[in-house]
Amino acid sequence: MKNILVINCGSSSLKYQLLNMVDETMLAIGLVERIGMQDGVHSLNRPGHKEFKEVLPIEDHAKGIELVMNALVNSDHGVIKSMSEVQAVGHRVVHAGEKYSGSVIIDGDVLAALEECVSLAPLHNPANITGIKAAQKVIPDVPMVGVFDTAFHQTMPDRAYIYPIPYYLYAEHQIRRYGFHGTSHRYVTLRAAEIMECAPADMNLITCHLGNGASVAAISGGESVDTSMGLTPLEGLMMGTRSGDIDPAMVGFLSRKLGKELSEIEKMLNKESGMLGISGISSDLRDVEREYSNGNDRARLALEVYGYHIRKYIGAYAVALGRVDAIVFTAGVGEHASLVREWACQGLEAIGAILDPFKNATRHDEAIISKMSSRVQIMIIPTNEELMIARDTLELVLS
């Protein structure tokens, strides 16, 4: 087993990577954007080579998958001679409900189960399913594996995932906390164990996946025991455009006060809130940081709210875990925004976590940024969800 293709389908985009699993090297990485439009864009990058880019009509995901396959085998900018060199395809799937606690080889039953979960992730699962079917159509004889964002959090105890609402809503409709970003939280958990030279089963971690979407997870013995996202990715931390935790009565209040339909309130909380909503500047933290440095008070407020929410979850999970060995920051913001890490770590001396300002401010990829005197290590670990998906795919196809 050598080459694994990893596919991550969104509603109008398709990200992919081709990895050589002999040494876990990335052979190619690409993005298909503006699917369904006349000016669709496909870009392909190979280490050490100039980017290949094409603009053309991309009517659907099947066409996008076809473009990917053709590009990978192209004699000028491809990396393999034929698609027979791809032994398996790993698909990122957002929601599997309670159906799967791990990755699975995709068959008809799995696809049917994912269809049943569409109501739990209406913005994500349909695109994931479309991508799987498109890949099956183009390369029907290649095994496909589904790797689920929710699977890693299936180890949460019921006290963590049950909402305090009428129990029949869980029993009959599976309304509960599921959590997301599981592949990322799992990757950095395993990598943290390697860095600290101990088994995941012997560690307690708090992992902070901070990107445009953001979540915190409490990890005990290598397993997720709580996480900030809930039934949907809206719960938890303030994010780029998502509100995170709010008073649930606010939804009805805003509907009555503003005369808006429920769908409009949901759009506001998902697309117009968070960093964008408070700052009035942007959902991109880099833009907000720039305005903060120029003295913009709403930019300051947005960053302070963001940092406060992160450390509030860290503090809560420290109590839930009882002992914390390390706090891990990952994803785009977690890896690159030193100011966010600084504000997120304020006051964490109470749990034995002491940030080193010099180490935190220094640009690096993977690092321990806590002081030598810190009982709890604070770490930056770049996430690699694609590699995690490829590893799962390889293991299942070979088993």
VEXSESE-739334 format. One record per residue (C-alpha): chain; y, z, x; residue number from 1. Coordinates in pm, whole numbers, plus 32768, in hexadecimal, padded with zeros to 4 digits. Last residue first. Layout:
N
R,A,Y,Z,X,NUM
...
// end
This chain:
399
R,A,7E0A,8305,7D55,399
R,A,7EB5,81E9,7E15,398
R,A,7F8D,8177,7CF2,397
R,A,7FEE,82DA,7C99,396
R,A,804C,8346,7DFA,395
R,A,8110,8209,7E44,394
R,A,81D7,8222,7D02,393
R,A,8229,838F,7D3E,392
R,A,829F,8340,7E9E,391
R,A,836D,8216,7E22,390
R,A,8416,82EE,7D19,389
R,A,846C,83F6,7E1D,388
R,A,84F1,82E7,7F06,387
R,A,85CC,8260,7DEE,386
R,A,864C,83BC,7D9A,385
R,A,86D2,83F0,7EF7,384
R,A,87CB,850F,7EF2,383
R,A,88A8,855E,8019,382
R,A,886B,86CA,807D,381
R,A,8996,87AC,80BA,380
R,A,8933,8916,80ED,379
R,A,89A4,8A7B,80B1,378
R,A,88B0,8B7B,8143,377
R,A,88A2,8CCC,809A,376
R,A,88B1,8DFA,8182,375
R,A,89F4,8D74,8219,374
R,A,8A42,8E07,8371,373
R,A,8A13,8CB5,841C,372
R,A,8B17,8C27,832F,371
R,A,8AB0,8B29,8228,370
R,A,8AD3,89B0,8251,369
R,A,896B,894D,829C,368
R,A,8971,87D5,82C2,367
R,A,8901,867F,824F,366
R,A,89F5,855C,8245,365
R,A,8B22,85D8,8304,364
R,A,8C9C,85EB,82F2,363
R,A,8D21,8739,8370,362
R,A,8DDE,87FF,826A,361
R,A,8CB0,88D0,8205,360
R,A,8C56,8925,836C,359
R,A,8DB9,899E,83AD,358
R,A,8DD4,8A61,8266,357
R,A,8C86,8B19,829E,356
R,A,8C10,8B7A,8142,355
R,A,8B82,8CD7,810B,354
R,A,8A61,8D03,8014,353
R,A,89E8,8E6C,7FF9,352
R,A,89F0,8E87,7E7D,351
R,A,8B46,8F2C,7E70,350
R,A,8BB8,8E4A,7F8C,349
R,A,8BAD,8D42,7E7D,348
R,A,8D17,8D90,7E2D,347
R,A,8D95,8C33,7E79,346
R,A,8C6D,8B49,7EAD,345
R,A,8CC9,8A4C,7DA0,344
R,A,8E2C,8A42,7E28,343
R,A,8DB8,89E3,7F85,342
R,A,8CAC,88F1,7F07,341
R,A,8DB0,8842,7E30,340
R,A,8EA2,882C,7F57,339
R,A,8D91,87A1,803B,338
R,A,8D50,867D,7F51,337
R,A,8C51,859A,7FFE,336
R,A,8AEC,860D,7FB9,335
R,A,8B22,86CD,7E76,334
R,A,8C0B,85C3,7DEF,333
R,A,8B1E,849F,7E2B,332
R,A,89D0,8551,7DF8,331
R,A,8968,869C,7E9B,330
R,A,89CB,8807,7ED9,329
R,A,88B2,88FE,7F22,328
R,A,88C5,8A79,7F05,327
R,A,87BF,8B31,7FD2,326
R,A,86D9,8C5E,7FDC,325
R,A,873B,8CF9,7E8F,324
R,A,8694,8E33,7E09,323
R,A,8694,8EBB,7CA6,322
R,A,8666,8D60,7C15,321
R,A,871E,8DA2,7ACF,320
R,A,882F,8E65,7B87,319
R,A,8865,8D4A,7C7F,318
R,A,8857,8C58,7B5A,317
R,A,8980,8CFE,7AB4,316
R,A,8A49,8D00,7BF6,315
R,A,8A01,8B91,7C3D,314
R,A,8A5E,8B3B,7AD6,313
R,A,8BAE,8BEC,7AF9,312
R,A,8BDB,8B4D,7C4F,311
R,A,8BC4,89F0,7BB9,310
R,A,8CA2,8A3F,7A8F,309
R,A,8DB0,8ACD,7B71,308
R,A,8DAD,899E,7C57,307
R,A,8DE0,88B0,7B32,306
R,A,8EEE,8986,7A90,305
R,A,8FA3,899A,7BDF,304
R,A,8F8B,8823,7C14,303
R,A,9014,87D4,7ABA,302
R,A,912D,88D3,7AE3,301
R,A,9199,8846,7C32,300
R,A,919E,86E5,7BA1,299
R,A,9269,876C,7A7F,298
R,A,9361,87FF,7B76,297
R,A,939D,86C0,7C3D,296
R,A,9418,8731,7D94,295
R,A,93D6,85F4,7E5D,294
R,A,9294,868B,7EEA,293
R,A,9224,86BB,7D82,292
R,A,926C,854C,7D3E,291
R,A,9181,84E8,7E56,290
R,A,9078,85DF,7DDF,289
R,A,9089,8549,7C81,288
R,A,9056,83E9,7D03,287
R,A,8F2F,8457,7DD8,286
R,A,8E9A,8511,7CAF,285
R,A,8E73,83CF,7BED,284
R,A,8E95,8419,7A78,283
R,A,9005,83BE,7A97,282
R,A,9167,8435,7A66,281
R,A,9193,84F7,7921,280
R,A,9125,8623,79F0,279
R,A,907B,86E6,78D8,278
R,A,8FDA,85C5,781E,277
R,A,8F7E,84F6,794E,276
R,A,8ED6,8617,7A02,275
R,A,8E17,8676,78C8,274
R,A,8E71,85C3,7785,273
R,A,8E9C,845C,770F,272
R,A,8D3E,83C4,771B,271
R,A,8C40,84C8,76AD,270
R,A,8D14,85C4,75ED,269
R,A,8DF9,84BA,755A,268
R,A,8CD4,83D7,7501,267
R,A,8C2A,84F7,744D,266
R,A,8D6D,853E,7391,265
R,A,8D84,83D1,7328,264
R,A,8C19,83CD,72B7,263
R,A,8C58,8505,71E7,262
R,A,8D70,8455,712B,261
R,A,8ED9,84B0,7171,260
R,A,8FDD,854C,708C,259
R,A,9084,85F7,71B1,258
R,A,9071,875D,7133,257
R,A,8F37,8731,7062,256
R,A,8E6C,867D,716E,255
R,A,8F03,8757,727C,254
R,A,8E93,8895,71CA,253
R,A,8D38,880B,7186,252
R,A,8D02,87BA,72F6,251
R,A,8DB1,88F8,736E,250
R,A,8CAA,89CB,72C1,249
R,A,8BC5,897A,73E5,248
R,A,8CA9,8A42,74D1,247
R,A,8CA3,8970,760D,246
R,A,8BB8,893E,7736,245
R,A,8BD4,87ED,77E6,244
R,A,8D03,871D,778B,243
R,A,8C83,85CF,7806,242
R,A,8D6A,84CF,78AE,241
R,A,8D39,851C,7A20,240
R,A,8C7B,8660,79E7,239
R,A,8CB1,87C3,7965,238
R,A,8B6B,8879,79A1,237
R,A,8A68,88C1,7896,236
R,A,8A1E,87F4,7760,235
R,A,8A6B,8681,7739,234
R,A,892F,8600,77E4,233
R,A,886D,8630,769D,232
R,A,8780,873B,761C,231
R,A,87FF,8811,773A,230
R,A,88A7,87E8,7889,229
R,A,88D8,892C,794E,228
R,A,877C,8962,79D7,227
R,A,867A,8A76,79D0,226
R,A,8524,8AC9,7A66,225
R,A,84F8,898E,7B37,224
R,A,83CF,89AC,7C21,223
R,A,83B8,89C3,7D9D,222
R,A,836C,8B36,7D99,221
R,A,84A0,8B7A,7CC8,220
R,A,85A8,8A6C,7C98,219
R,A,86E0,8AAC,7BC6,218
R,A,878A,8961,7B76,217
R,A,88F4,88F0,7B68,216
R,A,8967,87AF,7AC2,215
R,A,8A6C,86A0,7AEA,214
R,A,8AB7,8544,7A67,213
R,A,8BCD,8495,7B24,212
R,A,8B1C,8533,7C4B,211
R,A,8ABF,8699,7C9E,210
R,A,894E,86F1,7CB1,209
R,A,895C,8864,7D05,208
R,A,8811,8903,7D69,207
R,A,87E2,8A7C,7D5D,206
R,A,86B1,8AD7,7E2A,205
R,A,859C,8BDB,7E37,204
R,A,8497,8B97,7F41,203
R,A,832D,8BF3,7F8F,202
R,A,828B,8AE5,7EB8,201
R,A,8366,89DF,7F61,200
R,A,82AF,8A30,80A6,199
R,A,837D,8A8F,81D3,198
R,A,842A,89E1,82F2,197
R,A,858F,8A10,8273,196
R,A,85D7,889D,829A,195
R,A,8487,883D,8203,194
R,A,84B7,892B,80DE,193
R,A,8612,889C,80A4,192
R,A,8579,873D,809B,191
R,A,8480,879F,7F8E,190
R,A,858D,883D,7EB5,189
R,A,8679,871A,7EFD,188
R,A,857A,8624,7E71,187
R,A,8523,86F5,7D3F,186
R,A,868F,8723,7CD8,185
R,A,86C6,85AC,7CFE,184
R,A,8594,854E,7C30,183
R,A,85F4,864F,7B28,182
R,A,8753,85C5,7AF4,181
R,A,8726,8638,798A,180
R,A,86E3,8770,78BD,179
R,A,8602,8795,778F,178
R,A,8699,88AF,76C1,177
R,A,860E,88B2,7562,176
R,A,860B,87F6,7417,175
R,A,84A3,877B,7403,174
R,A,84CA,870E,7294,173
R,A,83BD,87D1,71DA,172
R,A,837C,8901,72B4,171
R,A,84D0,88FD,735B,170
R,A,859C,88DB,721D,169
R,A,849E,89C1,7176,168
R,A,851A,8AD9,7258,167
R,A,866B,8AFA,71AC,166
R,A,876E,8B05,72C5,165
R,A,8776,8BDB,7401,164
R,A,8715,8AB4,74E2,163
R,A,85C3,8ABD,7591,162
R,A,85C0,8A33,76F5,161
R,A,85F5,8B69,77C8,160
R,A,8529,8C68,7702,159
R,A,841F,8B5B,76DF,158
R,A,83E0,8B59,7855,157
R,A,845C,8A29,7919,156
R,A,833F,8965,79BB,155
R,A,839C,882C,78F4,154
R,A,84D7,8815,79CA,153
R,A,843D,8724,7AC4,152
R,A,83DD,8634,79AB,151
R,A,8538,8600,7915,150
R,A,85B8,84F0,79FC,149
R,A,846E,8436,79D1,148
R,A,83B0,8359,7AC6,147
R,A,82F5,823E,7A19,146
R,A,8201,8173,7AE9,145
R,A,81B5,7FFE,7AD2,144
R,A,8083,7F4E,7B5F,143
R,A,80B7,7DDF,7BC2,142
R,A,7FF3,7CDC,7AF9,141
R,A,8107,7C89,7A01,140
R,A,8216,7C32,7AFF,139
R,A,8328,7B88,7A2E,138
R,A,82BD,7C0C,78DA,137
R,A,8267,7D68,7955,136
R,A,83BC,7D7A,7A00,135
R,A,846C,7D21,78BB,134
R,A,839C,7E1E,77F9,133
R,A,83F6,7F33,78EF,132
R,A,8566,7ED6,78F0,131
R,A,8576,7ED2,7774,130
R,A,84D3,8029,7769,129
R,A,85D8,80B7,7858,128
R,A,86F1,8014,7790,127
R,A,866C,80A9,764A,126
R,A,863D,81FD,76F5,125
R,A,87A5,8227,776B,124
R,A,88AF,822B,765A,123
R,A,87C7,829B,7540,122
R,A,8737,83BC,760C,121
R,A,8690,84AF,751A,120
R,A,8677,83AA,7403,119
R,A,85D0,82BD,74FA,118
R,A,84BA,83BA,753C,117
R,A,83C1,8314,7450,116
R,A,83F3,81CB,750A,115
R,A,8398,8280,7649,114
R,A,8251,82F1,75AD,113
R,A,8201,818C,7542,112
R,A,8245,8114,76A5,111
R,A,8159,821E,772A,110
R,A,8048,81BB,7637,109
R,A,8069,804C,7691,108
R,A,8046,8090,7804,107
R,A,812B,811C,7911,106
R,A,808D,81DF,7A2D,105
R,A,8113,833F,7A13,104
R,A,8212,8429,7AB7,103
R,A,8206,8599,7A63,102
R,A,8231,8692,7948,101
R,A,8205,8587,783F,100
R,A,8219,8596,76C2,99
R,A,8313,86AF,769B,98
R,A,8436,85BC,767F,97
R,A,8403,8493,7765,96
R,A,8573,844B,77A3,95
R,A,862E,839E,78BD,94
R,A,8537,829F,7940,93
R,A,854D,822A,7AAA,92
R,A,8450,8116,7AE0,91
R,A,8365,80F5,7C09,90
R,A,82D2,7F9D,7C4E,89
R,A,818E,7F62,7D0D,88
R,A,80EE,7E94,7E25,87
R,A,8213,7DB1,7E75,86
R,A,8197,7CBC,7F7E,85
R,A,810C,7BDE,7E68,84
R,A,827A,7BA9,7E0E,83
R,A,828B,7AA7,7F24,82
R,A,8314,7A7B,8084,81
R,A,83CA,7BC9,809D,80
R,A,8529,7C2D,8109,79
R,A,8604,7B2B,805E,78
R,A,8754,7AA2,80D0,77
R,A,870B,7941,8148,76
R,A,859F,7900,80E8,75
R,A,85C8,79A5,7F94,74
R,A,84A8,7A93,7F45,73
R,A,857C,7BC5,7EED,72
R,A,8683,7AEE,7E44,71
R,A,858D,7A48,7D57,70
R,A,84F9,7B96,7CEB,69
R,A,8650,7C2F,7CAF,68
R,A,86CC,7B02,7BEE,67
R,A,8595,7B0E,7B11,66
R,A,85D0,7C80,7ACC,65
R,A,8734,7C2D,7A60,64
R,A,86B8,7B14,7980,63
R,A,85C6,7C06,78DA,62
R,A,86E3,7CFF,78BC,61
R,A,87AD,7C0E,77E3,60
R,A,889E,7AE9,77DF,59
R,A,890A,7AEE,7949,58
R,A,8A0F,79D9,7969,57
R,A,8A70,79A7,7AD6,56
R,A,8B1B,7A51,7BFD,55
R,A,8A52,7A68,7D3F,54
R,A,8A65,7B54,7E68,53
R,A,89A3,7B72,7FAE,52
R,A,8A27,7C80,8096,51
R,A,8A22,7C36,820B,50
R,A,88FB,7CC0,82CC,49
R,A,88AD,7DF4,839F,48
R,A,87FB,7EB1,828B,47
R,A,87CB,7DC9,815F,46
R,A,88BC,7DB9,803B,45
R,A,8898,7CFB,7EF5,44
R,A,89A5,7CC0,7DED,43
R,A,8980,7C32,7C90,42
R,A,8AAE,7C06,7BAE,41
R,A,8ABE,7B95,7A43,40
R,A,8BE5,7ABE,79E0,39
R,A,8B55,7A2E,789E,38
R,A,8AF8,7B83,7817,37
R,A,89B5,7C24,779E,36
R,A,897F,7CE0,78E3,35
R,A,8ACF,7D3A,797F,34
R,A,8A33,7DBA,7AC2,33
R,A,88F9,7D7A,7B91,32
R,A,88EF,7E5D,7CC1,31
R,A,882F,7E4C,7E06,30
R,A,8786,7F03,7F21,29
R,A,869E,7E69,8021,28
R,A,859F,7ED0,8127,27
R,A,85C7,804A,810B,26
R,A,84DD,80FA,81FC,25
R,A,83D4,81F1,818A,24
R,A,82FD,81C3,82C5,23
R,A,81CB,8120,8226,22
R,A,827F,8131,80D9,21
R,A,834F,7FF9,8112,20
R,A,845B,8018,8009,19
R,A,84FB,7F19,7F21,18
R,A,8623,7FA7,7E63,17
R,A,86B2,7F5D,7D0D,16
R,A,87D7,7F9C,7C26,15
R,A,87ED,7EEA,7AD7,14
R,A,8920,7EDD,79FA,13
R,A,898A,7EB1,7891,12
R,A,88D8,7FCE,77DB,11
R,A,8853,8064,791C,10
R,A,8714,8004,79D1,9
R,A,869C,80B4,7B0D,8
R,A,8593,7FEC,7BC7,7
R,A,84D1,8052,7CFF,6
R,A,83FF,7F47,7DB1,5
R,A,82EA,7FD2,7E8B,4
R,A,826E,7F1F,7FC3,3
R,A,8147,7F93,8098,2
R,A,8000,8000,8000,1
// end
